[in-house]
Amino acid sequence: MFATAGVHPGEAGTYDRQRDELWIRDAVSAGAVAIGECGLDYHYDHVEPKLQRAAFADQIGMAAALGRPLVVHTRDAEADTMTAVREAGAAGVRGVLHCYTGSHALAETALGVGWYVSFAGIVTFAKWKDDALIRLVPEDRILVETDAPYLAPVPKRGRRNEPAFARYTVERLAAVRNTTREALGAAVTANARRLLSLPIPLE
């Protein structure tokens, strides 16, 4: 298991630059492989957008300084996320749009600066209608995640999610992309290893 360290946009209202940068840096020194999840979420009015943007910008700066990728949450904040992704990419920061359900335009922006796009169990739900987005992401930039304990994929929907259930998301993505579960599984494993610099040997 590998940790990430960051301040979620839902917690940006209590973000303190001096305090939070210190513990994030300490976590990275202790082995955290990425900064995040951080980002922007304008779906609820819990935290003012300007506070979210400030916390996100600081964490982009930390990622650049520490040489770690970003794990980015975005919801109902497409334009500002697009701007931040472009700025991060220009600064040489790598990253992933996590649990992605957004627009093709934002995905293409992230891919254009060398980022990755990660899909979770939502793609197995009946309400999912954007298989074209799944096909949009190149094989060397696609990732799969659980977002546990939430978003358990069909046929485990409604249960507490766990890593073992990721196979169902992989199967769904593989079917949409006209490949095998084994081939896609190998690809996303290699991609995770590359993005996060994970010390996992090739089998």
C-alpha positions as CSV (number, residue, x, y, z in Angstrom):
1,M,0.0,0.0,0.0
2,F,1.1,3.5,-0.8
3,A,-0.2,6.8,0.6
4,T,-0.9,10.2,-0.9
5,A,-1.1,13.4,1.1
6,G,-3.1,16.5,0.4
7,V,-6.1,18.7,1.3
8,H,-9.4,17.9,-0.4
9,P,-11.3,20.9,-1.8
10,G,-14.1,20.1,0.7
11,E,-11.6,20.9,3.5
12,A,-10.1,24.0,1.9
13,G,-12.0,26.3,4.2
14,T,-9.7,25.3,7.0
15,Y,-6.6,25.1,4.9
16,D,-3.6,26.8,6.5
17,R,-0.6,27.1,4.2
18,Q,2.1,27.0,6.8
19,R,0.6,24.1,8.8
20,D,-0.6,22.0,5.9
21,E,2.5,22.3,3.8
22,L,4.6,21.1,6.7
23,W,2.6,17.9,7.2
24,I,2.3,17.2,3.5
25,R,6.1,17.6,3.1
26,D,6.6,15.3,6.1
27,A,4.3,12.7,4.6
28,V,6.1,12.8,1.3
29,S,9.4,12.4,3.1
30,A,7.9,9.4,4.8
31,G,6.9,7.8,1.5
32,A,3.7,9.4,0.2
33,V,3.8,8.9,-3.6
34,A,1.5,11.9,-4.6
35,I,0.0,15.1,-3.5
36,G,-3.8,14.9,-3.1
37,E,-6.5,14.3,-3.5
38,C,-6.8,18.0,-4.1
39,G,-8.6,20.1,-6.6
40,L,-11.9,22.0,-7.0
41,D,-15.5,21.1,-6.2
42,Y,-18.2,23.7,-6.8
43,H,-21.1,21.3,-6.5
44,Y,-21.8,22.4,-2.9
45,D,-21.4,25.8,-1.3
46,H,-19.5,24.5,1.6
47,V,-16.2,26.2,0.7
48,E,-15.8,29.4,-1.3
49,P,-14.2,28.8,-4.7
50,K,-11.5,31.3,-4.1
51,L,-10.4,29.4,-1.0
52,Q,-10.4,26.1,-3.0
53,R,-8.4,27.7,-5.8
54,A,-5.8,29.0,-3.3
55,A,-5.4,25.6,-1.6
56,F,-5.2,23.9,-5.0
57,A,-2.6,26.3,-6.3
58,D,-0.4,25.8,-3.2
59,Q,-0.6,22.0,-3.6
60,I,0.4,22.4,-7.3
61,G,3.4,24.3,-6.1
62,M,4.3,21.6,-3.6
63,A,4.0,18.9,-6.3
64,A,6.4,20.9,-8.4
65,A,8.8,21.5,-5.6
66,L,8.7,17.9,-4.3
67,G,8.7,16.2,-7.7
68,R,5.4,14.3,-7.0
69,P,2.3,14.0,-9.1
70,L,-1.1,15.3,-8.3
71,V,-4.3,13.4,-7.7
72,V,-7.0,15.8,-8.7
73,H,-10.7,15.9,-7.7
74,T,-12.9,18.0,-9.9
75,R,-16.7,18.5,-9.8
76,D,-18.7,21.3,-11.5
77,A,-15.5,23.3,-11.8
78,E,-14.4,22.6,-15.3
79,A,-13.1,26.0,-16.4
80,D,-11.0,26.6,-13.3
81,T,-9.7,23.0,-13.3
82,M,-8.7,23.3,-16.9
83,T,-6.8,26.5,-16.1
84,A,-5.1,24.8,-13.2
85,V,-4.2,21.7,-15.1
86,R,-2.6,23.8,-17.9
87,E,-0.6,25.8,-15.4
88,A,0.5,22.6,-13.6
89,G,1.5,21.0,-16.8
90,A,3.5,24.1,-17.8
91,A,5.4,23.8,-14.5
92,G,6.2,20.2,-15.3
93,V,3.8,18.7,-12.8
94,R,2.3,15.3,-13.7
95,G,-1.1,14.2,-12.4
96,V,-4.3,12.3,-12.8
97,L,-7.9,13.3,-13.0
98,H,-9.3,10.9,-10.4
99,C,-12.7,9.1,-10.5
100,Y,-13.3,11.0,-13.7
101,T,-16.8,11.8,-15.0
102,G,-16.2,15.2,-16.6
103,S,-16.1,16.6,-20.1
104,H,-14.1,15.4,-23.0
105,A,-12.6,18.9,-23.2
106,L,-11.1,18.7,-19.7
107,A,-9.9,15.2,-20.3
108,E,-8.2,16.2,-23.5
109,T,-6.6,19.2,-21.7
110,A,-5.1,16.9,-19.1
111,L,-3.9,14.4,-21.7
112,G,-2.4,17.2,-23.7
113,V,0.0,18.1,-20.8
114,G,0.9,14.5,-20.2
115,W,-1.6,13.6,-17.4
116,Y,-3.7,10.5,-16.8
117,V,-7.4,9.9,-16.5
118,S,-8.8,7.4,-13.9
119,F,-12.1,5.7,-13.9
120,A,-14.0,4.1,-11.0
121,G,-17.1,1.9,-10.6
122,I,-19.4,4.6,-12.0
123,V,-18.7,3.3,-15.5
124,T,-20.5,0.1,-14.6
125,F,-23.7,1.9,-13.5
126,A,-26.8,2.0,-15.7
127,K,-26.8,5.8,-15.6
128,W,-23.3,5.9,-17.2
129,K,-23.8,7.1,-20.8
130,D,-20.4,8.3,-22.0
131,D,-18.5,5.3,-23.4
132,A,-16.9,7.6,-25.9
133,L,-15.0,9.2,-23.0
134,I,-13.6,5.8,-22.0
135,R,-12.4,5.3,-25.6
136,L,-10.9,8.8,-25.7
137,V,-8.1,8.0,-23.2
138,P,-5.0,6.3,-24.7
139,E,-3.9,3.0,-23.3
140,D,-0.8,4.5,-21.8
141,R,-2.8,7.1,-19.9
142,I,-5.7,5.2,-18.5
143,L,-6.0,4.3,-14.8
144,V,-8.6,2.3,-12.8
145,E,-9.5,2.9,-9.1
146,T,-12.1,2.0,-6.5
147,D,-12.6,5.3,-4.7
148,A,-13.3,3.0,-1.8
149,P,-15.3,2.7,0.4
150,Y,-17.7,4.3,-2.1
151,L,-18.8,3.6,-5.7
152,A,-18.7,-0.2,-5.6
153,P,-19.2,-1.4,-9.2
154,V,-22.0,-3.6,-10.5
155,P,-22.5,-6.4,-9.4
156,K,-21.3,-5.3,-6.0
157,R,-23.1,-1.9,-6.0
158,G,-24.5,-1.0,-2.5
159,R,-21.7,-2.8,-0.7
160,R,-18.6,-1.2,0.9
161,N,-16.1,-1.0,-1.9
162,E,-12.7,-2.7,-1.8
163,P,-9.7,-3.2,-4.0
164,A,-10.8,-6.7,-5.1
165,F,-13.9,-5.1,-6.8
166,A,-11.7,-3.1,-9.2
167,R,-11.8,-6.2,-11.6
168,Y,-15.4,-5.3,-12.5
169,T,-14.4,-1.8,-13.5
170,V,-11.5,-3.2,-15.5
171,E,-13.8,-5.7,-17.3
172,R,-16.3,-2.9,-18.2
173,L,-13.6,-0.6,-19.5
174,A,-12.0,-3.5,-21.5
175,A,-15.3,-4.3,-23.1
176,V,-15.9,-0.7,-24.2
177,R,-12.3,-0.5,-25.5
178,N,-12.6,-3.8,-27.4
179,T,-9.7,-5.4,-25.5
180,T,-9.3,-8.1,-22.8
181,R,-9.4,-7.7,-19.1
182,E,-5.9,-9.1,-18.9
183,A,-4.5,-6.6,-21.4
184,L,-6.1,-3.6,-19.8
185,G,-5.2,-4.8,-16.4
186,A,-1.6,-5.0,-17.4
187,A,-1.8,-1.5,-19.0
188,V,-3.3,0.2,-16.0
189,T,-0.8,-1.4,-13.6
190,A,2.1,-0.2,-15.8
191,N,0.5,3.3,-15.9
192,A,0.2,3.5,-12.1
193,R,3.7,2.3,-11.7
194,R,4.9,5.0,-14.1
195,L,2.9,7.9,-12.8
196,L,3.5,7.2,-9.1
197,S,7.0,5.8,-9.4
198,L,5.8,2.7,-7.5
199,P,8.5,0.2,-6.6
200,I,6.5,-2.7,-7.9
201,P,8.4,-5.2,-10.1
202,L,7.0,-6.3,-13.4
203,E,5.6,-9.8,-13.2
